[in-house]
Amino acid sequence: MMPFSDIKKIREQIRTKKISVQEVQNVYVDRFKKFDDKIGSALEIFSNPEAPQNPDAPLYGIPGLIKDNICQKGRIASCSSKILENFVAPYDATAVERFKIAGAYSLGRANCDEFAMGSSTETSAFQLTRNPWDITCVPGGSSGGSAASVAAGLIPWSFGSETGGSVRQPAAFCGVVGLKVTYGLISRYGLIAYASSLDSIGICTRTVYDSALVLSQITGPDSKDSTALQDVKKIDYTAQLTGKIRPGMKIGIIDNALNAEGIDAGVRTLLDDAITALEKLGAKIERISLPSMDHGAAVYFMISRAEAASNLSRFDGVRYGYRSKNSEDLLELYENSRAEGFGREVKRRIMIGNYVLSAGHADAYYKSAKIVQEIMRQEFLDAFKSVDLLFMPTTPCPAFKFGAFKENPLQMDLQDYFTAPINLAGLPAISVPCGFVDGMPIGMQLIGPHQSEELLLQTAHAYEQAHDWHTKYPEWLK
């Protein structure tokens, strides 16, 4: 078995008994031991991973890596934060439970930005994750460990989480496929909350087919999550992956995104090439503008920080997680536990969130942001009345060097410009590799209306099959 094999190939080799489940596991465990000290994608590789039970299950014997803010029963779920360093999850997230039923299993925990707050995986309390294509560069974030592990051939698939682009952006930086689904399509039960109205579990894989395969196993109603879509029927998302796009397909090019200030010239060239490729596949291209997108980063900034301040108030040193030993009374216990347990970026977002929600500011900031969010959502819905899918960049540039935005956190926040509007509108989107700039991967982004994952995956797969970007990998990781 080749280390950069996709799920489809591994599954076939297991079914035809060319390789055993244990041999597959050994390959990936050995690769983590050999390479991950340089990449840092995993916080932990389990010494006793849970063995799959049903040989007839669709993902039987396929290992994955789970972002450290998604609960795995009996395993640490630290959110890459000191405050939850020793917290052991008492239950499986619904998505984890469902992939186990499908025959897959978790090999470990992926590193991430602390509480999924960041765009570079530099805010983890425990380690840096490096981009497999250039270890002096970030892998993106917050699901940097999830994307880097797949890009390095250390694992065939991984779960990440999306709040403002945290699967698609690192997927683009690392040259893999990153899928964000319609809000509520995958249950959030067991996903430790950052911003509840925006959060979603996402998928990183080497190919679009693999993303469709994993997605097919984990969607559906969930009584444990009131925000989960309750009318979802089980769909085989691989069924429409023919290598062709739907006849009469219309794709809207978001011109104000494509021409946004700061887009790297090499990235723009690759995006233009991708548009041409989609036309050759039979898509009709229309140029549109979504003016409210320009406010997306600011709206995301306000709403996500406000919800984060509320969600993270539960970490107080009393019920679970880190407890300060230097406190003389209850108030000091609260203050010291949070001061010692949270990292700088998390504290910054909590403080901003509390300010946004405070008396005298809530109307000016939070409520105004919610109004603009609704305008943005409606603008997207109106666009889908004339086109089937939308197209824009995933990121404005290739992966940047470590520390590039250390003194300018606002510029780091603007990394979400092309991705956050999708979370604000609750739409599905996918980032697919579309080439390289100076040896570093670049991704393009397709966006669809609510519950259009079938069409989105079909189109992305057709584009992918017309190119060989998904077959590329860093030579030093052979």
Residue pairs with C-beta under 8 A, 6 or more apart in sequence:
1 9
1 10
1 13
1 19
1 23
1 24
1 27
2 9
3 27
3 28
3 31
3 153
3 154
3 477
3 478
4 153
4 206
4 473
5 13
5 156
6 156
6 205
6 206
6 207
6 209
6 210
7 59
7 62
7 156
7 157
7 205
7 207
7 209
7 210
7 213
7 214
8 207
8 209
8 210
8 213
10 19
10 24
10 61
10 62
10 156
11 58
11 59
11 60
11 61
11 62
13 19
14 20
14 21
14 24
14 60
14 61
14 62
15 60
21 51
21 52
21 60
21 61
24 61
24 62
24 63
25 49
25 61
25 63
25 107
28 63
28 107
28 154
28 155
28 156
29 45
29 107
31 152
31 153
31 154
32 42
32 45
32 107
32 108
32 154
33 45
35 152
35 154
35 477
36 42
36 45
36 149
36 152
36 154
38 130
38 135
39 129
39 130
39 132
39 135
39 148
39 149
39 152
39 154
40 111
40 127
40 128
40 129
40 130
40 145
40 148
41 65
41 110
41 111
41 129
41 139
41 144
41 145
41 146
41 148
41 149
41 152
41 154
42 65
42 108
42 109
42 110
42 111
42 145
42 149
42 154
43 68
43 78
43 80
43 108
43 109
43 110
43 111
43 126
43 127
43 145
44 75
44 76
44 108
44 109
45 107
45 108
46 75
46 106
46 107
46 108
49 63
49 105
49 106
49 107
49 108
50 100
50 105
50 106
51 105
52 60
52 61
52 100
52 103
52 104
52 105
53 103
54 60
54 101
54 103
55 103
57 101
57 102
57 103
58 102
58 103
58 213
58 216
58 217
59 99
59 102
59 103
59 104
59 213
59 214
59 217
60 103
60 104
61 103
61 104
61 105
62 103
62 104
62 105
62 156
62 157
63 104
63 105
63 106
63 107
63 155
63 156
64 99
64 104
64 105
64 106
64 107
64 155
64 156
64 157
64 158
64 159
64 214
65 106
65 107
65 108
65 109
65 110
65 145
65 146
65 149
65 150
65 154
65 155
65 157
65 158
65 159
66 72
66 96
66 106
66 108
66 109
66 110
66 158
66 159
67 109
67 110
67 112
67 116
67 143
67 145
67 146
67 158
67 159
67 160
67 161
68 76
68 77
68 78
68 79
68 80
68 109
68 110
68 111
68 112
68 145
69 77
69 79
69 80
69 112
69 115
69 116
69 161
69 191
69 192
69 194
70 77
70 93
70 95
70 96
70 159
70 161
70 190
70 191
70 192
70 201
71 77
71 89
71 90
71 91
71 92
71 93
71 96
71 190
71 191
71 192
72 89
72 92
72 93
72 96
72 106
72 109
73 89
73 90
73 91
73 92
73 96
74 88
74 89
75 88
75 89
75 106
75 109
76 85
76 86
76 87
76 88
76 89
76 109
77 84
77 87
77 88
77 89
77 109
77 192
78 84
78 85
78 86
78 87
78 109
78 125
78 126
79 112
79 114
79 115
79 116
79 192
80 111
80 112
80 113
80 114
80 115
80 123
80 124
80 125
80 126
81 114
81 115
81 125
81 341
81 342
81 343
81 346
82 125
82 322
82 340
82 341
82 342
82 343
83 315
83 321
83 322
83 337
83 338
83 341
83 342
84 315
84 320
84 321
84 322
85 125
85 321
85 322
86 321
86 322
87 320
87 321
89 190
91 190
92 100
92 190
93 187
93 189
93 190
93 191
93 201
94 187
94 189
94 190
94 218
94 222
94 224
94 225
94 228
95 159
95 186
95 187
95 190
95 191
95 201
95 218
96 106
96 159
96 190
98 217
98 218
98 220
99 105
99 214
99 217
99 218
101 217
102 217
102 218
104 157
104 214
104 217
107 155
110 143
110 145
110 146
110 149
110 158
110 159
110 160
111 121
111 124
111 126
111 127
111 129
111 144
111 145
112 121
112 124
112 141
112 142
112 143
112 144
112 145
112 146
112 160
112 161
113 119
113 120
113 121
113 122
113 123
113 124
113 141
113 142
113 144
113 166
113 345
114 123
114 124
114 125
114 342
114 343
114 345
114 346
115 192
115 194
115 308
115 312
115 346
116 142
116 143
116 161
116 163
116 166
116 194
117 123
117 142
117 194
117 308
117 345
117 346
117 349
118 141
118 142
118 345
118 412
119 140
119 141
119 142
119 165
119 166
119 169
119 412
119 413
119 415
119 416
120 138
120 139
120 140
120 141
120 144
120 400
120 402
120 405
120 412
120 415
121 128
121 129
121 138
121 139
121 140
121 141
121 142
121 144
121 145
121 170
122 128
122 138
122 141
122 402
122 403
123 141
123 142
123 343
123 344
123 345
123 346
125 343
128 402
129 138
129 139
129 144
129 145
129 148
130 136
130 137
130 138
130 139
130 148
131 137
131 138
131 139
131 140
131 148
131 151
131 173
131 174
131 399
131 440
132 139
132 148
132 151
132 152
132 174
132 473
132 474
132 477
133 151
133 174
133 175
133 399
133 439
133 440
133 441
133 474
134 399
134 439
134 440
136 401
136 402
137 173
137 398
137 399
137 400
137 401
137 402
137 440
138 144
138 173
138 399
138 400
138 401
138 402
138 404
139 145
139 147
139 148
139 151
139 170
139 173
139 174
139 399
140 147
140 169
140 170
140 171
140 172
140 173
140 174
140 395
140 399
141 166
141 169
141 170
142 160
142 161
142 163
142 166
142 170
143 158
143 160
143 161
143 162
143 166
143 167
143 170
143 178
143 202
143 204
144 170
145 158
146 158
146 159
146 160
146 167
146 170
146 204
147 158
147 160
147 167
147 170
147 171
147 173
147 174
147 176
147 178
147 204
148 170
148 174
149 155
149 158
150 156
150 157
150 158
150 174
150 176
150 204
150 205
150 206
151 174
151 175
151 176
151 441
151 473
151 474
152 473
152 474
152 477
153 473
153 477
156 205
156 206
156 210
157 203
157 204
157 205
157 210
157 214
158 203
158 204
158 205
159 201
159 202
159 203
159 204
160 166
160 167
160 170
160 178
160 201
160 202
160 203
160 204
161 167
161 191
161 194
161 199
161 200
161 201
161 202
162 168
162 180
162 198
162 199
162 200
162 201
162 202
162 423
163 194
163 195
163 198
163 199
163 200
163 304
163 423
164 198
164 300
164 304
164 416
164 419
164 420
164 423
165 180
165 394
165 415
165 416
165 418
165 419
165 420
165 422
165 423
166 202
167 178
167 179
167 180
167 202
167 203
167 204
167 431
168 178
168 180
168 202
168 394
168 419
168 429
168 430
168 431
168 443
168 445
169 178
169 394
169 395
169 415
169 416
169 419
169 431
170 178
170 204
171 177
171 178
171 204
171 394
171 431
171 443
172 178
172 394
172 395
172 431
172 433
172 441
172 442
172 443
172 445
173 395
173 398
173 399
173 440
173 441
173 443
174 399
174 441
175 433
175 436
175 441
175 443
175 469
175 472
175 473
176 204
176 205
176 206
176 433
177 203
177 204
177 205
177 206
177 207
177 208
177 210
177 211
177 430
177 431
177 432
177 433
177 460
177 464
177 470
178 202
178 203
178 204
178 394
178 430
178 431
178 443
179 202
179 203
179 204
179 205
179 211
179 215
179 428
179 429
179 430
179 457
180 200
180 202
180 419
180 422
180 423
180 428
180 429
180 430
181 200
181 201
181 202
181 215
181 219
181 428
181 453
182 229
182 426
182 427
182 428
182 450
182 451
182 452
182 453
183 198
183 200
183 227
183 423
183 426
183 427
184 225
184 227
184 228
184 229
184 426
185 200
185 219
185 228
185 229
185 232
185 428
185 451
185 453
186 200
186 201
186 215
186 218
186 219
186 228
187 201
187 220
187 222
187 224
187 225
187 228
188 196
188 199
188 200
188 201
188 225
188 227
188 228
189 222
189 224
189 225
189 228
191 199
191 201
193 199
193 307
193 311
194 304
194 307
194 308
194 311
195 303
195 304
195 306
195 307
195 308
195 311
196 227
196 307
196 311
197 303
197 307
198 300
198 303
198 304
198 307
198 423
198 424
200 423
201 218
203 211
203 214
203 215
205 211
205 214
206 470
207 461
207 464
207 470
208 241
208 430
208 432
208 457
208 460
208 461
208 464
208 470
209 238
209 241
209 461
211 430
211 457
212 237
212 238
212 241
212 457
212 461
213 237
213 238
215 237
215 453
215 457
216 234
216 235
216 236
216 237
216 238
219 232
219 234
219 235
220 232
220 234
221 228
221 229
221 230
221 231
221 232
222 228
229 451
232 451
235 453
235 454
237 453
237 454
237 457
240 454
240 455
240 457
240 458
241 457
241 458
241 461
242 458
242 462
243 461
243 462
243 465
244 281
244 282
244 462
245 278
245 281
245 282
245 283
245 458
245 459
245 462
246 388
246 455
246 458
246 459
247 282
248 284
249 282
249 283
249 284
249 388
249 389
249 459
250 283
250 284
250 286
250 386
250 387
250 388
250 389
251 278
251 283
251 284
251 285
251 286
251 387
251 388
251 389
251 390
251 391
251 446
251 459
252 286
252 287
252 288
252 383
252 386
252 387
252 389
252 390
252 391
253 275
253 285
253 286
253 287
253 288
253 390
253 391
253 392
254 288
254 289
254 290
254 293
254 390
254 391
254 392
255 287
255 288
255 289
256 289
256 290
256 291
256 293
256 294
257 290
257 293
257 392
257 393
257 418
258 268
258 271
258 392
258 393
260 393
260 396
260 417
260 418
262 396
262 397
263 393
263 396
263 397
264 396
264 397
264 398
264 437
266 398
266 437
266 438
266 442
267 393
267 395
267 396
267 397
267 398
267 437
267 442
270 434
270 435
270 437
270 442
270 444
271 393
271 434
271 444
273 434
273 435
274 391
274 434
274 435
274 444
274 463
275 285
275 391
277 463
277 466
277 467
278 285
278 391
278 459
278 463
279 285
280 466
281 462
281 463
281 466
283 459
286 386
286 387
288 383
288 386
288 387
288 390
290 376
290 379
290 380
290 383
290 421
291 379
292 372
292 375
292 376
292 379
292 421
293 376
293 379
293 421
295 372
295 376
296 376
296 416
296 417
296 420
296 421
296 424
297 413
297 414
297 416
297 417
297 420
298 369
299 369
299 372
299 373
299 376
299 420
299 424
300 416
300 420
300 421
300 423
300 424
301 352
301 413
302 356
302 365
302 366
302 368
302 369
303 366
303 369
303 370
303 373
303 424
304 349
305 349
305 350
305 352
305 353
305 356
306 353
306 356
306 357
306 365
306 366
306 369
307 353
308 346
308 349
308 350
308 353
309 349
309 350
309 351
309 352
309 353
309 354
309 356
309 357
310 353
310 357
312 342
312 346
312 350
315 321
315 337
315 338
315 341
315 342
316 333
316 334
316 337
316 338
317 323
317 324
317 327
317 333
317 334
317 336
317 337
317 338
317 341
318 333
318 334
321 337
321 341
322 337
322 340
322 341
323 333
323 337
324 332
324 333
324 336
324 337
324 339
324 340
324 341
326 332
326 336
327 333
327 335
327 336
327 337
338 347
339 347
342 350
345 409
348 409
355 361
355 365
356 362
356 365
356 366
356 369
357 366
373 424
373 425
376 421
376 424
376 425
377 424
377 425
377 426
380 390
380 421
380 425
380 427
380 447
380 449
381 449
383 390
384 390
384 448
384 449
388 448
388 452
388 455
389 446
389 447
389 448
389 452
389 455
389 456
389 459
390 446
390 447
390 448
391 444
391 445
391 446
391 447
392 418
392 445
392 447
393 418
393 443
393 444
393 445
394 418
394 419
394 431
394 442
394 443
394 444
394 445
395 415
395 418
395 442
395 443
396 417
396 418
397 437
398 437
398 438
398 440
398 441
398 442
399 440
399 441
405 411
405 412
418 445
419 429
419 445
422 428
422 429
422 447
426 450
427 447
427 448
427 449
427 450
428 447
428 448
428 450
428 451
428 452
428 453
428 456
429 445
429 446
429 447
429 448
429 456
430 445
430 446
430 456
430 457
430 460
431 443
431 444
431 445
432 443
432 444
432 445
432 446
432 460
432 463
432 464
432 469
433 441
433 442
433 443
433 464
433 469
433 470
433 472
434 442
434 443
434 444
434 463
434 467
434 469
435 441
435 442
435 469
436 442
436 472
441 469
441 472
446 456
446 459
446 460
447 456
448 455
448 456
464 470
